């Protein structure tokens, strides 16, 4: 190995400067987990307030802030980075690549996301958090006093840039860096969902960027894009937000679908039923995801023709989703199903998500939506889809890929306790909320009157939330205990089917000593069936070129953070200084010649592509 690679690095400096996709994946997972805990704490506080009628645990303003930050945190700062964590940790391994296409951009995407997440949460310490709901509807957001919504607007802008460049990176990686023999129709389903999700990010996030930019101009510079009294139109903000917002639901759920499509076949000891149908269903969901945003706006008054068109499109999107559900069931049918913790999350997802889909079809009927709209029925539907789909998928992925990412097995007993507590708590929390909505309880209200028959369902809902909190503590204990004294993982603890399990756990820095040759779908499974313990190499053993680390992505994120924070307080000289710092780092990146370093073939394993 070269002197550069052998040099001992300070661990903090190493994590600040890394461009290794596996380390960036761990950073995304750790940061997303932190925000998941923060968003969960905000949810617990919300449910404590609603435990009893006319409760005074928190006031109306604090409740609005908790509600806004819970939704914003869970969608943008927890689910998104956790999804990107699995993208980074797994996809290059699944396609037989040594890294992503643009390692520097990958690092920049993570640090921009983190800077935006910190910006969003600064309001808790600087006089007030966002209070206009996670959607930030105008004119409520444009007239909200204080700086809370400014933190929201600029934090999401910075974080969104990181997500956008991350999506572009994975599009290029999957198109250009697949191992020899891995055609598109031989890619694992998780790689397919990553590919289509990245395409959705490419087209959806610019709409959010434009909407937030106009909102920023209204708040910081006195423009009136959304001020109806001055000729502006607040409905335009709704359109811009939901042109992003509904594809965002699929940006979150498609990777979870990909995780289930990896876990279920491995735990059923069968290949995935209907692979081609699953691929085309995924692509169709991605396409139709852009055709349904108006179902969030049925009560705006766009008219019966517009409402009817988007109602039909909303119902239609249930078809490819149904194809996926049946294919997962058919994969398990007749298989030797092993109920590991990962598979419990996958199996528990199916009835939970189907129920969320059924209420989604109910909401797709405009006359009915007039009754359900802005009630707790919508809250129940949304959480059945996002928690019962996305969060269950993330937990399945955690228990499935943890041995590969960290080299240790999570405790299965604690994992199953975590599953059952969370699963029961989830249904206790959100199932009663359907009936709260049908009984007329509006969402986003900080209290309710006694004597309206809302007490019991709210009490049960809050108890369920506490149970999910206990489940999360069990999960944390599992992680801590196994990190200290857990069982070391083998290369292939699940007898899996895809390329990431052909190398050591955790993977070496170069992933594959020799690029693998892919002979068909489920490439590693085919090799094992042929009697090979490792993948057949597609190239001779040779030196490996690796990219250099860089502090510039971190510094660029710091520069944008300084510029945004200073703009909120009208400190324009400092804001310009922050932008100058960012552009200076960009200039440095363009003029510095990064040579990278080499890992010599003498230091690589000589047998196959096993990377031990």
N, C-alpha and C positions, 0 to 999 in steps of 0.2 A: 504494500500500500504506500502511496506517496507520503512525503513528509507532511504535506498539508492535511491529509486525512488522519495521520497518526497524532497530530498535535492535540494535546488535551485542551478542551474548551471549558471556560467557565459556564456552568449549567444555565444560569440566568441569561447570559449573553447568547448562548446556543439557542435557547427558545425564542429570544427576541429577534434573532437574525436568520432562523432556519427557513429554508425553502423546500425542505423535504416534505412531500405530500403526506406522509404518514404522521409526522410530527404536527403538521398544520391540521390534519384531521383530529388529532388528540386535543389540540388547542380549541378547535371548534366544539368538540364534544364537551370539554371541561367548561368552556364559557357558556355554552348553551345549557348545560346542566345547572350552572349557577343561576342563570336567569329563569330556568324552569322552577327552581326552588323559590326564587323571589316572586314569580308570578303565582305560584301555588300559595305562598304566604298571603299575598294580596287577596286571593280567592277565599282563603280561610277567614280573613277579616271581613270580607263581604258577607259570608254566610253567618258569621257571628252576629253581625248587625241585623240580619233577617231571621235570626233564630226565633224571635218573639215579635209580636206586633208592637208598634210604637216604641221600639227599642232606641236607646240613646248611646249605644256603644261608640259609634262615630257620628259626626254631624253630616249634614247633606253635602257640604263642599268636599269634605274628606272622602265621603262615599263616591262622589263623582270622580275624584282623582284616582281612588283605588280601582274603580270600574274601568276608567280609561287606561290606566297603566297595566291592569291585569290583561285586558284584551291585547293591547299593543305589545306587551312583553311576551306573552305566550305565542303570538303569531310571528312577530318579527325577530324577537331576541331569543326565543327558546326553540320553537319548532324549526325555523329556517336554519339556524346554525347546526342543530343536531342532524338535520338532513344533510347539510353540507359536510358535516363531520364524517358521515358514512360514505358520502361521495368520495372524499379525499382518501379515507382509510382503505376503501375496498375497490373502487372502480379501476384504478390503474393496475391493481393485482389481477382483477378478473379478466382484463384484456391483455395481460402479459406485457405491460409496459413497465419501464423503470421509473417513470415519473409522469407528471402531467405535461402538457404541451408548453405551458408558460409558468415555470416554477416561481419566478419573481412576481408575476401578476397574481398567482395563487396566494402568496404571502401578503401582498398588498390588499387583496380582497378580505382576508381575515382581519387585518389590523384596521381597515376602514369600518368593517362591521363592528368591531369592538369599540372603536372611538364613537360611533353612532349610538351604541348601546349605553355607554357611559353618559353621553350627552343627554339621552332621553331620561335618564334617572337622576340627573343633577338637580332637577326641580325639587325633589324631596328635601334637598339641603339648602336651596337658594330661594326659598320663599313661595313655592307653589308648583305643583306638577300639572301636566295637561289635564283638563277637566271637560273636554268636549266630546268624549266617547272615542273609541279606538278608530272610528272612521273619520273623525275630524270634520264633520259636516259644517259647511258654511250655511248661514251666517253665524252660527253658534261659535265656531272656531275663530272667525275673524273679529268678533266683538268680545271674546273672552278676555277679562282683565288680567293684568300681570304678565309674566313671561312664560307661563306653563306651556302654552301652545307653541311658543317659539322653540322651546326645547324639543317638542314633538316634531315640528316641521324640519328643523335643521338636523336633528338626530336621525330621523328616517331618511333624509336626503343622503347623508354620509354613509349610513348603513346600506342603503339601497344601491349606491354606486358599487360598493364591495360585492353585493350579491350579483349585480349585473355582470361585472367583469369575471366573477367566478363562473357564472353560467356560460359565458362565451368560452372560457378556458376549457370547460368540460365538453362542450360541443366539438372544439378543435381536437381535443385529446382523443375522444371516441372515434372521430372520423379518420384521424391520421395515425394513431399510435397502436392500433390493434396488432396482435401477434400474427405472424404468417399463418394463413389458413382460417383465421377467424373472420368469416364473412359476417355481414349484418345479421343474417338469419342463423348464425351460430352464437350470437352474443347472449350471455345470461340475461334473464328478465330484469334483474336489478340494473344492469348496464343500460338496457333499453329504456327503462323508466327514467334513469338519470339523463339519458340523451334527450328524450322528449320533454322532460321537465326543464332542461337547460334551454330548449327552444322556446318553451312558454315564458321563461324568465326574460329571454331576449326580446320578446314582443310585448310582454305585459308590464315590465317595470318602467319603460319610458313613459307610459300613461300616468303612473303614480308620480314619477319625477316631474312631469309637467304640472299636474294638479298641485303638488306641494310647492313647486316654484311659484305658481300664481298666488297660492295662499301666503307664501313668504313675502311676495311683493305687496300684497294687501296689508299685511301686518307690519312689516318693517319700513315700507316706503310709501304707504298711503295710496296705493292704487285701489281701484274699486271693481275688480273683475267679478266679484261675487256679491256686490252690494246692489240689491234690486232697486233701491231708491235712487241710485245714481246711474241706472241703465245696465248694471251688471246682471248676472244670472247665476244664482246659487245652484240651480239644477245642473249646470255644466260641471260643477265640482263632483256632484254625485255620479255623473256619467264617467268622468275621468277616473274617479276612485274605483268604481265597480268594473270598468273595462280592465283595470288591474285586479280588482278584488276577487272577482269570481275565478279567473285563471289561477289566482293565488291559492285558492282552495285545492286545485288540482296540482299545483306546484308542491303542495304539502302531501297530498294523499297518494299521488302516483309513486313516489319513492317507497311509501309504506306498502303499496301493492307489490312493488318489486321485491321488498323484503319478504313478504308472505310467499311470493313465488319462488324464493330461494329456500325458505324454511320448510314449507309443507312437503315438497318432493323429497328432501333429504330425510325428514322425519317419517315419511310414509314409505321410504325405500322404493320409490317409483320415479320415473321421469315425469315431468310436468305434463298433464293432460292438455292437448290442444295448444301447443306452443305457438304455432302460427296465428291461431285465433286470438291468443293473448296479446301478441305483438300488435295485430291490427286493431284490437279493442283498445289498447293503450293509446295508439296513434289517434283513433277516432275520439276518444275522451279528450285528448289534448286539443284536437281541432274544434270539437263542439264546445269546449270550455270557454271559447271566445264568443260564442253565439248566444249566451244565456244571461248576460249581466243585468238586463232590465228586470229580471224576476225579483231583484232587490228593490225595484222602484215601481211596482205595480200600482201603488197608491198615489204616485206622484201626479198622475193625470195625463199620461201620454196618449191615451185613447185606446179603443177596443182593438184596432188593427195591430198596433205595436204590441199590446199586451198579449194578443192571441198568438202572434208569431213567436214571441219569446216563451210563451207557455208551452207551445208544441216542442220547441227546441229543448226546453228543460225536461220535458217528459222523455224526449228521444235519448237524452244522454244516459238515462237509466238502462238502456238496452246493452251497450258495451260493458257497463258495470255489472249487469246481470250475467253476461257471458263469463266474466272473470269469476264471479261467485260460483257458478256451476262448475267451471273448470277446476277450481280449488277443491270443491266437493268430490268431483270425479277423480282427482288425483289421489285423494285419501281413500276413495272407495276401493276395497279389495287390497289395499296396501297393508304392510306391517307397521301400523302407526305407533310411534314412540312418543309418549306425552312428556317430553322434556319441557322445561319452563318456556323456552322459546316457542315451542309448538302450542302450549297452552294459550299464549297470547295470540297466536295465529288462529286457533280454533275459536277462542272467545271473541275475536274480532268479527267473525262472520255473522252471528245473530245480532250483535250490537250495531254493526254497520248497516245491515239490512233494515233494521228498525229506523235508523237515521235516514236511509234512502226512502222508506215508505212515507215518512213525514215530509221528506223533500218533495215527493210527488204531490202530496196534499197541498203544500205551499205553492206548487206550480200552477194551481188553478186560480186565476185572478179573482173571481168573486169570493172564493173561500179565503184567499190571502187578505182580502179587506178585513176579514174577521180575525185572522191569526196575527196580522202585522203588528209589530212592536209589542207583542205579548210574550209571556214566558214560554209559550209554545215554540216560538222561534229560537229562544235560548236553548230549550231542550233539543230541538232538531240540530242546531249548530254543534252543540257539544257531543251529541251522539255521533256525528260525522267526524269531528276533529279529535275528540278524545278517544271514542270508540274505534276510530280509523287510524289517525296519525299517531297518537300517543301509544296505542297498542302496538302499532307497527314499529315504532322506535324502541319500545321495550323488547319486542321480539328480536329486533336487530342487535340490541345490546347483549342479550343473553346468547345469541347465536354467534356473533363475531367478536365478543370480548376475548375469548381465548386467542384468536388470531391477532388482535390488535395489541394485547398486553401480555400474552404468553401465560396467563393463568386462568383456571376455570373458576367461574362464579359458583357459589354453593347452591346446589339444586333445591335443597330443602327450604332454605331461606328464600330462594327465588319463587317457589310455589306458594309460600306464605304471602310473599309480596303480591303475587298474581291474585290469589283469592280475596285478600283484603281489598285490593284496588278494584277488582272486578265487581265485588258486591257493593263497595262504597260508590263506585261510578253509577251503577244502576239505581241505588238508593238516592243518589243526589239528583240525577237528571230525569228519571222516569216520572216522578211526581210533578215535575215542572211542566210536562205536557198538560196535566189537568189544571195546574195553576193558571196556565195561559187560557185554556178553554173556559175557566171560571172568571176570566176577565182581569187577571193581575197583569198590569203593564210592566215591561222590563225597564231597567235603569231608574227605578224608584228606590229611595233609601229606606222607606218604611211602608207599613200598611196598617189599616185600622183593624181592630179586633171585631169579632162578630160577623165577619164576612166569609167564614168557613175556609180561610186561607192558612190558619195557624198550623194544622196538623201536617199538611204537605210541606210547608216551609221548614218545620221542625225536623221532619224526616230527611229533607234535602240537606240541611245543615249537618245532621249526624252522619250522612253519607260522605260529605266533604271531609269531616274529621277522620273518617275511616280511611279515605284516600291519603290523608296526611300521615296517618300511622303507617300505612303501606309504604309510603315514600321513605320514612325513617328506617323501616326494615331493609329497603333497597340500599340505603346509604350504609347501613351496618354491614350488609353483604359485601359491598364494594371495599369498605375499609378492612374488614376481616380477611378477605381473600387476597387483598393487595399485600398484607403483611405476612400471612401464613397460608395462602391458598395453594391448591394443587397445581403444579406446573402442567401446562397444556402440551399435548403432542401436536405434530404438524396437522393432523387430520382427526380431531376427536369425534366428529359426527359421522365419519365415513361419507364425506360430502362429494359434490359433483363438479365443482368449478375450480378455476385455476388458483385462486388465492390459497386453497388448502394444500397445494403441491409444494409450498415452501415452508420454511421454519416459522414457528410462533414464538415471539413476534418476528416479522420479516426483517431480513438484513437491509442495510441502507440502500442497496442496489436492487432489491426485490428479487430479480432472477439473475443468477450467474450467467446463464445462457438463455436467450429468448426462446420460449417454448414453441413447438409446432402443434397447431390445433388441427385435429383430424375430424372433428364433428361437434355437434351440440353436446353439452356436458363433457367437456374435453378431458378433465381429470378422471371422471368416472370411466370413460372409454379406455384410458391408459391402464387404470387399475383392473378393468375386465381383461385386458390383454396381458396381465401379469406384471406390469411395470409399477414400481413404487413412486417414480417421479415422472415428470413430463419428458417426452422425447425432445431434445434440443433442435432448434432450427438453424443454429449457427455454431461454428467452432468456438471454443473457449478463448477469450481474448480480453485485453484491458477494457475497463469500463470507464467512460467519461461521466463525471458527476458535476452538477452546477454548484457554483460558489454560493455561500451564504451572503446575506446583505442586510444591513441595518436601514437601508433607504426606505423600504415599505413602511416600517414603523415610524420613521421620521416624517414621511408624507402624511400619514394618518394624524400624527401629532400636529402638523401644520394646519390641516383642515379643521381639526378640533379647535385649535386656538382661534382661527379665523371665524368659525361659527359662533363660538362663545363670545367673542368680542363684538360680533355683529349684533347679538342679542342686546348687549348693553351699550350699543352705539359707540364703542371704542374703535373708531374706524382706522386709526393709525396701526393699532395692534392687529386688527383684522387683516389689513393689507400685509402686515409683516408675516402673519400666518400663511397667507396665500403665496407670498414671496418665498417662504421656507419650502412650501410644497413644490412650487415650480423649480426651485433650486435643486431639490432632490430629484425631480424628473430630469433636469438637465444633466446632473451628475450621472444618472442611470444611462443617459444616452451617450455620454463621452467616455465613461469608464469601460475599459475592455475586460470583461469577465472571462478569464480563461477556463475556469472550472478546475477540476483536479481529476486524476486518474487513480483507479483502484487496479493494481497490477494483477494479471491473471495468475501469478504465483500465489496470491493471497486468496484466490477464489476456490470453492470446492470443485473437484475435478469430475464428480459423478453426476451426470444429468444436470438438471436445473434446480436441484434441491437447495441450495442456498444456506445450508447449515454451517 
